[in-house]
Amino acid sequence: MKRNQTTFHGFPNNERAVSPGKRTTRASRKCRPLATKEALHLVLSSDHARGPKSLLKYDHVVRAVIAKLALRHGVRIYRIVNVRNHLYITLKLSKQFLWQGFISGVTGGIACAVGLKRDENARQGFGIRGRLRE
């Protein structure tokens, strides 16, 4: 004998289980949790890091900023690859809640270190965008 599928009549809309493809409101989306057991691949890129403001020119400063913040936030750095206008960083988090402080410190620290050494006539600042891959 075949059983009928249970219905959700009587449940409020906000308590119903919804598949990811049917999310309609912004509030129902959650952030993807960061893995602490696996290494993460982080790509930081900048449109303004060209010519005299290239990240490759300030490689020692960039590595020092990343190493200092990794030690402070308990992040293990496996590899850093500097490719002129973007960085590839392979890292592992010890705790999820340390991520926000680490990533904001790294992007701001690199922008300050490279931005302070630029010429005063430049109108645009030095911004860094990040993208995370697992």
N, C-alpha and C positions, 0 to 999 in steps of 0.2 A: 504494500500500500504506500503510495507516494504522499509525503507530507507537504503541506503548503508552506510557503515562505512566510516567516513572521513579518508583521507590519510594524511601522513606527507610529501608528496613530496613537495620539495621546501624549507623545513626546514633544516638547517645544523644539522649534527649528534649530536653536543654538546648541542643543544637546544631541542632535542626530549625527551619526557618523557619515561623513561625506568623502567621496573619493577625491584624490588630488585634482583630477581634471574638471571637477564640477564646483570648484571654489569660486564664489562670486563676489565675496567681499574682501577687502584688503585686510580686515582684522582677523580673518581666519587663517592667513598665511603665517607661518612661523619661520624663524631663522633655522638654517641647517646647522645641526650641532657639529662642532669641530672634533675631530678624532684626536684622542690623546694617546692611543696605542699605535698609531701609524704615523709615518712621516708625511708632511704636507709640502706641496710645491707651491711657492708664492712667487708671483710675477709682479714687480713694481716697475712702472714705466712713466716716463715724463716726455711731454712734447717739447719742452724748452731745453732739454739736455742735449744741445747740439753745439758743435764748434768749441768756443772757449768754456762753455758751461757743461761740457760732456762729463758724464759720471766716470768715465775711464780716466779722465785727467785727475779726479779727486778720489781715486780708488782707495788709497790708504785712509782717508778721512771717512769714507763710506763704511769700510770694514771696521774701523774703530768704533763708529756709532752703533753698528749692528752688534758687535761683540759686547760692548758696554751694556746695552739694553737687554741682550739675551742673558747675560749674567744676572742682571737685576731682576728680571721677570721669570727666571727659571725655564728658559727656552733653550733647547739644544740645537745648535746650528751644525748641519752636516756639510753643507756646501754653499758657496756663494759664487755666482758667475756674473761678472760685470761686462755688459755688452753696450758700451757707449750711452744709449739712452734708456736702457732698461736693465733690471737685475733679476736673476733667477736665484731664489733662495730655497734650499731644502731644509726643513726644520721639523722639530718635534716639540709639542707642548707638554708640559708636565700637568697643568691644570687648565681647564677651559676658561675660567674667569680671568686668567692672566693675559689672554689674547688681546683684549681691547687696549690695555695699557702699552703692550709691546708694539702693536702695529701703529698706533698713533704716535708713539715715541720715535719709532724708526722713520716714518714718513716725515714727521716734523723735524727731526734731528738732521736728516739728510738735506731737506730743503733749506734749513737754516745754515748748515755748514757750506753748502754750495752757493746759496743765495747771498751770503755775506761777502763772498769773494768775487761777486760779479760787479760790473761797472755801474756807476750811479746813473748813467744816462739811459739805462734800459727801463722801458715802461712796464714790461710784464714781469711778474714774479716767477718763481720757480716752483711749480706744482708737481706732485707725484700722485699717480693713480695706482691702485692695487687690485690684483685679481688673484683669487685663491683657487687652486686645483687640488683635488684629493686623488 
